[in-house]
Amino acid sequence: MTQHAALSLDRWRRFDRGQQVLMIANEMLRTSRRMAHEDAEARRLGYERVLNLTDLTIAATDHRSFRRELWRWRDVAAELYLEALPHPERHAQALRTLLRLEVSAATQVALLTA
């Protein structure tokens, strides 16, 4: 059972869109720690959590353009999930892109490069 398996759509909707994006980004950061360890199973589980939270966010939003962009971003996360080897640069780019999808989360991009 994954970490967020019990998280319901109703509970997820209680968070605003910025908080949802930041929680997905937090899972991306946790997963990035698995890049150096070459721990493929832990990396795979991290991406599963990212995809689960992304799916919840897509289901929770009524904003069509945000949902469309999040679907596109999800495709990138899914590709990272399917890769046998870690891709730290692609992972970092995906994280920065995710944060830029939401204005309140975009302020965190500068902290990633500090």
C-alpha positions as YAML, in Angstrom:
chain: A
units: angstrom
residues:
- id: 1
  name: MET
  ca: [0.00, 0.00, 0.00]
- id: 2
  name: THR
  ca: [1.43, 3.37, -0.97]
- id: 3
  name: GLN
  ca: [1.78, 6.25, 1.44]
- id: 4
  name: HIS
  ca: [-1.13, 8.23, -0.05]
- id: 5
  name: ALA
  ca: [-3.47, 5.34, -0.84]
- id: 6
  name: ALA
  ca: [-5.90, 6.34, 1.91]
- id: 7
  name: LEU
  ca: [-5.98, 10.00, 0.85]
- id: 8
  name: SER
  ca: [-9.46, 10.73, -0.46]
- id: 9
  name: LEU
  ca: [-10.38, 13.17, -3.18]
- id: 10
  name: ASP
  ca: [-12.59, 15.06, -0.73]
- id: 11
  name: ARG
  ca: [-9.69, 15.52, 1.68]
- id: 12
  name: TRP
  ca: [-7.36, 16.53, -1.17]
- id: 13
  name: ARG
  ca: [-9.86, 19.18, -2.33]
- id: 14
  name: ARG
  ca: [-9.55, 20.90, 1.06]
- id: 15
  name: PHE
  ca: [-6.07, 22.03, 0.07]
- id: 16
  name: ASP
  ca: [-5.77, 24.93, -2.34]
- id: 17
  name: ARG
  ca: [-4.11, 24.37, -5.70]
- id: 18
  name: GLY
  ca: [-0.81, 25.89, -4.53]
- id: 19
  name: GLN
  ca: [-0.66, 23.54, -1.55]
- id: 20
  name: GLN
  ca: [-1.42, 20.57, -3.78]
- id: 21
  name: VAL
  ca: [1.39, 21.49, -6.17]
- id: 22
  name: LEU
  ca: [3.79, 21.98, -3.26]
- id: 23
  name: MET
  ca: [2.92, 18.55, -1.85]
- id: 24
  name: ILE
  ca: [3.61, 16.95, -5.24]
- id: 25
  name: ALA
  ca: [6.88, 18.90, -5.34]
- id: 26
  name: ASN
  ca: [7.75, 17.62, -1.87]
- id: 27
  name: GLU
  ca: [7.42, 14.04, -3.15]
- id: 28
  name: MET
  ca: [9.61, 14.98, -6.12]
- id: 29
  name: LEU
  ca: [12.25, 16.30, -3.69]
- id: 30
  name: ARG
  ca: [12.10, 13.08, -1.65]
- id: 31
  name: THR
  ca: [12.49, 11.10, -4.85]
- id: 32
  name: SER
  ca: [15.47, 13.22, -5.91]
- id: 33
  name: ARG
  ca: [17.34, 11.97, -2.84]
- id: 34
  name: ARG
  ca: [17.13, 8.49, -4.35]
- id: 35
  name: MET
  ca: [19.01, 9.53, -7.50]
- id: 36
  name: ALA
  ca: [22.44, 9.36, -5.92]
- id: 37
  name: HIS
  ca: [21.74, 6.12, -4.09]
- id: 38
  name: GLU
  ca: [20.85, 4.34, -7.31]
- id: 39
  name: ASP
  ca: [18.00, 2.78, -5.37]
- id: 40
  name: ALA
  ca: [15.67, 1.91, -8.25]
- id: 41
  name: GLU
  ca: [12.86, 0.52, -6.06]
- id: 42
  name: ALA
  ca: [12.76, 3.55, -3.75]
- id: 43
  name: ARG
  ca: [12.88, 5.85, -6.78]
- id: 44
  name: ARG
  ca: [10.01, 3.93, -8.42]
- id: 45
  name: LEU
  ca: [7.90, 4.17, -5.26]
- id: 46
  name: GLY
  ca: [8.62, 7.89, -5.06]
- id: 47
  name: TYR
  ca: [7.39, 8.42, -8.60]
- id: 48
  name: GLU
  ca: [4.30, 6.34, -7.80]
- id: 49
  name: ARG
  ca: [3.48, 8.75, -4.97]
- id: 50
  name: VAL
  ca: [4.09, 11.70, -7.32]
- id: 51
  name: LEU
  ca: [1.74, 10.21, -9.90]
- id: 52
  name: ASN
  ca: [-0.94, 9.44, -7.30]
- id: 53
  name: LEU
  ca: [-0.91, 13.00, -5.98]
- id: 54
  name: THR
  ca: [-0.92, 14.37, -9.51]
- id: 55
  name: ASP
  ca: [-3.96, 12.25, -10.35]
- id: 56
  name: LEU
  ca: [-5.75, 13.57, -7.26]
- id: 57
  name: THR
  ca: [-4.92, 17.14, -8.25]
- id: 58
  name: ILE
  ca: [-6.21, 16.60, -11.78]
- id: 59
  name: ALA
  ca: [-9.43, 15.13, -10.41]
- id: 60
  name: ALA
  ca: [-9.82, 17.94, -7.87]
- id: 61
  name: THR
  ca: [-9.53, 20.88, -10.25]
- id: 62
  name: ASP
  ca: [-12.22, 22.52, -12.33]
- id: 63
  name: HIS
  ca: [-9.73, 24.84, -14.03]
- id: 64
  name: ARG
  ca: [-9.43, 23.40, -17.54]
- id: 65
  name: SER
  ca: [-6.15, 24.98, -18.63]
- id: 66
  name: PHE
  ca: [-4.42, 24.04, -15.37]
- id: 67
  name: ARG
  ca: [-5.73, 20.48, -15.68]
- id: 68
  name: ARG
  ca: [-4.47, 20.28, -19.28]
- id: 69
  name: GLU
  ca: [-0.98, 21.48, -18.30]
- id: 70
  name: LEU
  ca: [-0.90, 19.12, -15.34]
- id: 71
  name: TRP
  ca: [-1.78, 16.20, -17.65]
- id: 72
  name: ARG
  ca: [1.18, 17.16, -19.81]
- id: 73
  name: TRP
  ca: [3.43, 17.39, -16.78]
- id: 74
  name: ARG
  ca: [2.17, 14.00, -15.61]
- id: 75
  name: ASP
  ca: [3.40, 12.46, -18.87]
- id: 76
  name: VAL
  ca: [6.93, 13.65, -18.04]
- id: 77
  name: ALA
  ca: [6.70, 12.22, -14.51]
- id: 78
  name: ALA
  ca: [5.43, 8.93, -15.95]
- id: 79
  name: GLU
  ca: [8.42, 8.77, -18.31]
- id: 80
  name: LEU
  ca: [10.76, 9.29, -15.36]
- id: 81
  name: TYR
  ca: [8.93, 6.50, -13.53]
- id: 82
  name: LEU
  ca: [9.44, 4.10, -16.43]
- id: 83
  name: GLU
  ca: [13.16, 4.81, -16.87]
- id: 84
  name: ALA
  ca: [15.50, 2.11, -15.58]
- id: 85
  name: LEU
  ca: [18.28, 4.58, -14.79]
- id: 86
  name: PRO
  ca: [17.95, 7.81, -12.82]
- id: 87
  name: HIS
  ca: [17.91, 11.09, -14.75]
- id: 88
  name: PRO
  ca: [18.72, 13.78, -12.17]
- id: 89
  name: GLU
  ca: [18.75, 16.65, -14.69]
- id: 90
  name: ARG
  ca: [15.39, 15.69, -16.22]
- id: 91
  name: HIS
  ca: [13.98, 15.18, -12.74]
- id: 92
  name: ALA
  ca: [15.15, 18.64, -11.64]
- id: 93
  name: GLN
  ca: [13.68, 20.23, -14.77]
- id: 94
  name: ALA
  ca: [10.36, 18.46, -14.18]
- id: 95
  name: LEU
  ca: [10.31, 19.74, -10.60]
- id: 96
  name: ARG
  ca: [10.96, 23.33, -11.67]
- id: 97
  name: THR
  ca: [8.27, 23.06, -14.34]
- id: 98
  name: LEU
  ca: [5.76, 21.69, -11.83]
- id: 99
  name: LEU
  ca: [6.36, 24.59, -9.46]
- id: 100
  name: ARG
  ca: [5.88, 27.08, -12.28]
- id: 101
  name: LEU
  ca: [2.39, 25.72, -12.98]
- id: 102
  name: GLU
  ca: [1.03, 27.53, -9.90]
- id: 103
  name: VAL
  ca: [1.85, 31.15, -9.05]
- id: 104
  name: SER
  ca: [2.07, 30.62, -5.29]
- id: 105
  name: ALA
  ca: [4.38, 27.61, -5.76]
- id: 106
  name: ALA
  ca: [6.60, 29.31, -8.36]
- id: 107
  name: THR
  ca: [8.36, 31.33, -5.64]
- id: 108
  name: GLN
  ca: [10.01, 28.08, -4.53]
- id: 109
  name: VAL
  ca: [11.93, 27.64, -7.81]
- id: 110
  name: ALA
  ca: [14.61, 30.11, -6.72]
- id: 111
  name: LEU
  ca: [15.20, 28.09, -3.55]
- id: 112
  name: LEU
  ca: [16.03, 24.99, -5.61]
- id: 113
  name: THR
  ca: [18.96, 26.69, -7.26]
- id: 114
  name: ALA
  ca: [20.25, 28.42, -4.10]
...
